[in-house]
Amino acid sequence: MVLTFTGSLSIAEAGRDDVRAMLIGALGCNLAWGIIDGILYVMGALAEESHNLMAFRAVRASRDPEEARQLVSDALPRIVASVLQPAEVDSLRQRLGSLPEPPERVRLDRRMYLGGLAVFFWVFVTTFPVAIPFIVMQDAHRALRVSNGVAITLLFVAGWVFGRITSRNPWLMGLAMVTVGVVLTGLTIALGG
């Protein structure tokens, strides 16, 4: 998002007022998207917990052992469900049935709010490394080049970490993230963003 703002700055004509307006726009954009992403995280967490509660209720309400086995298996990660024997699934179902009656609906809790706040924080904070060159450098052209270098480095690091987390080649994922980021930024600028 910040790259769309920095990329739209006309370096040949940019004065300090233009840079200031661009920085305010970039920070405002990330503030807005941070709020939106934080709210969407909370909504997603609420939806996931609600789905889990509905699955729990369905298992408890089921009178057909085969249906109950399927409901329990569907609620588990595929790899876990694939190694469980029917007797083990039945044991899980019985233990679920012995739990106290669940609440009527899921309520937002501290963990969900903290997760949303963390998402907001990270989305907003990612603005600053790319904006710092414009704050500390007087030459807008040089600041843009340094800012772009910082953005490309951050994209690569994000892709590299993603590659490690997903057991893929971190170097390829880093390069893929840079490529996708550059293409999306160019597309956004071309479309007037």
Secondary structure, 3 states (H helix, E strand, C coil): CHHHHHHCCCCCCCCHHHHHHHHHHHHHHHHHHHHHHHHHHHHHHHHHHHHHHHHHHHHHHCCCHHHHHHHHHHHCCHHHHHHCCHHHHHHHHHHHHCCCCCCCCCCCCHHHHHHHHHHHHHHHHCHHHHHHHHHHCCCHHHHHHHHHHHHHHHHHHHHHHHHHHCCCCHHHHHHHHHHHHHHHHHHHHHCCC
